[in-house]
Amino acid sequence: MDIKKSLVLIFSAYGCFLSAQEKAIDTVYIFDNQMNKVKLFHSVNTIRPKDFEKNTTNLSELLRFQSQLYIKENGRGAVSSPSFRGTSAGHTAFVWNGININSAFLGQGDVNNMPLFGYDELEVKAGGGSVQYGSSAIGGSIHLNNNLEFNKGAHAFLYSEAASFGTFNNFLRTSFSNEKFSMKVSGNYVISQNDYEVPEKEYINRNGRFYNSSINIGASYKIAPHQTISWQNQLFDGSQHYPIFTENGNKTKYKAQTLRSLLSWDVTRNNFSNSLKVAYTEDNFQYFGDIDKPKESGAEGKNYIFRNDFNYFITPKINVNAIGEFQVNKGSGYQSGIGDISRNVGSAAGLIRYFVTSDLRFEAGIKKDFVENISSPVLYSFSGKWQPVKWYQAGASFSRNFKFPTFNDLYWQQGGNPDLVPETSTNLDMDHELTFGDLKLTVSPYYMDIKNYINWLPTAAGYWAAFNTYSVEIYGLDSRITYLKDFGNHHFTFNGGYTYSRSTNKLTGMQMMYVPLHKATGNIDYRYRFLSVYVQGLFNGLTYTTTDEKRADAIDPYFVLNTGISTKFLNHYTLGFKVNNITDVVYQTVSYYPLPKRNYSVYININF
């Protein structure tokens, strides 16, 4: 069913807080108020809208080339899911403006059914975060954030692109703000015939067409000097045709619609802030076993979310933070055996932060979730950050996190198991940050132990069912390096990252499926006056696709190189040209579904 008129809008608030010594800023409204606090103790990779333009096919492509995640994509534009630090797709939380938006049916985010454009920043936070962001924040979280600025006047931005395989991508954003009011509206439409070929694999991406459109609306109004009421709304509609391997194969497709609406009321004073949010999210999907016939299956999910975030400085050095949340999750399935179901989910969390000096701070948090018909564990987190010298700072975090069973895990017929218990993880994360002039290096070793892993396994009765099975042990290393240098009119930037992930089934000692041991990315940008050039590289190591580490079925290592050039003219216009996969590499992220070889695009930006 298409999204209905339901828009539930009420309060929310933002505690504009950075540390005991920092002052409140009233020129920007940030919907995810917790992220400012998270950054005090954890390293966060921030991707700006300007960097989105390097990888505009979809969100999968952006995350693949500009983050440490491994993205499993069943062909360009098709079903796609993340693997963060050796975990599965259900261990990554997608957070939209501070609200966890993972599917209640799948417990994960379908990356290609989320819009790419329309955000003011995308942030990737590695490590456990269930105390702040709830279920699935085990391997890490991906934050899709919108901000609203005041006193900026009227602006507009247009991005239009034509690319290989009949691909067209258009994005328009307009904004207006004065001293008390701010509004931003954007829309994106992407369509692709997506009929690429990979002769070396005797593969044609037949029936690969996809399209999607999205609309984002945000508004904020200062009702008093220290009070703001704000609204953020996103509407998405998409369709994916699933690739087939033979000319006469049965053509299928999948359609998805989402609605997210968030209203917030913020009160900010010198020593306290309160953020009251009410949100409504709706996720609908339909599967068509034949693209010309009615749907064969589908589901409709609705979530009503109430969240309050209170932040108070007892003294200039001691800060307490109380977070309460209540959700009503409703769902109904079609041809899945899932009828009309409803689940109440509540949580209460408390955090205390102690700023010993400007160079040393600690945070401790505890949280209890109350999930209807499910026994949930007590969660906790302990974090600290210390900068003993100007060029080095160290951070550490120890936390317990969880993922509760999804609607499909519990109620799918046949195979749903109402006796499942939540998966839990113990996480140990560290950050070592070294800064030498214009060079910054972050090295982050980590360890995870995930228990009660939920798997779907074949049964003696002939169908698959969900069970809590083995434990998974994961350890590895994340690293990022950034270098910025200006020489007069010459501007040079380098961003690189390397990830090592050893993720093993503790029962067999084997590496988990679709978890590469090694992944490295690099982005080099050079700008001279009106001319800009970038080069982008991705190395992916050996990736097993079976549970027994069978080498013959593994995905071989590959290195993919992209580049682009653009020129700015008449102050408001930018014309660009991109070449993806310059060296024509044959590669895939999921067995049997190669991604495109060399392809091209041309685009224009207009800022006015």
Number of C-alpha atoms within 10 A of each C-alpha: 12 15 16 8 7 12 16 15 18 19 21 26 30 29 26 28 23 18 21 18 11 9 11 14 11 15 13 14 25 22 28 21 19 20 21 15 17 17 13 18 21 22 21 14 17 14 17 13 15 9 13 21 19 22 20 17 21 19 21 28 21 19 21 19 25 26 25 25 26 26 25 22 24 20 22 25 26 25 18 21 22 26 21 26 32 30 27 19 23 27 29 32 33 27 21 21 21 22 25 21 19 21 21 22 22 15 23 22 24 20 24 22 25 22 25 23 26 23 19 15 18 20 18 21 23 25 28 31 27 24 27 21 19 23 26 28 28 33 27 23 24 22 23 23 19 22 19 23 22 20 14 14 12 14 13 15 15 18 18 17 20 17 18 19 18 13 19 20 20 18 20 19 20 16 20 19 20 14 14 15 19 25 21 23 18 21 21 22 20 20 19 21 18 24 18 20 17 18 10 8 12 8 17 21 23 21 22 23 23 22 21 22 20 23 21 22 20 21 22 25 20 18 13 10 11 13 17 24 25 28 23 24 20 20 19 22 22 22 22 23 24 24 24 18 15 11 10 8 11 14 18 20 22 21 21 23 23 22 22 22 22 28 25 24 24 25 21 22 14 12 15 18 22 24 25 23 28 25 25 23 23 25 24 22 22 22 21 19 17 13 16 10 9 11 19 13 15 19 20 23 22 22 22 16 21 21 23 22 23 19 24 20 19 11 12 13 16 18 20 19 19 18 20 18 19 19 19 15 19 18 21 19 23 17 13 16 15 20 15 12 13 16 15 15 17 17 17 17 19 20 20 18 21 20 20 12 12 12 13 16 21 20 22 18 20 20 23 17 22 16 16 12 12 16 13 18 18 14 22 21 23 18 22 21 22 19 17 11 9 10 12 16 18 20 22 20 22 18 24 25 30 26 25 23 26 20 26 20 24 20 21 21 17 13 20 21 19 16 13 19 21 21 24 23 26 20 23 21 21 23 22 19 20 18 16 11 10 11 13 17 17 19 20 21 17 22 20 25 18 23 19 18 18 21 14 15 12 12 11 6 7 7 12 16 19 24 21 18 15 15 18 24 21 22 19 18 19 21 19 22 18 18 17 14 14 13 8 8 10 13 15 18 16 18 17 21 22 20 25 22 22 19 25 22 18 16 10 11 13 17 26 24 20 25 28 27 19 19 25 22 23 21 22 17 18 17 18 15 11 13 16 19 18 19 19 23 18 21 16 23 17 17 23 24 22 16 15 13 15 10 13 10 12 17 21 16 15 15 17 21 21 22 20 20 18 20 17 17 11 7 10 11 14 19 17 19 18 23 20 22 23 15 13 14 16 18 22 20 22 19 17 13 22 23 23 24 18 17 16 17 18 18 19 18 20 16 13 12
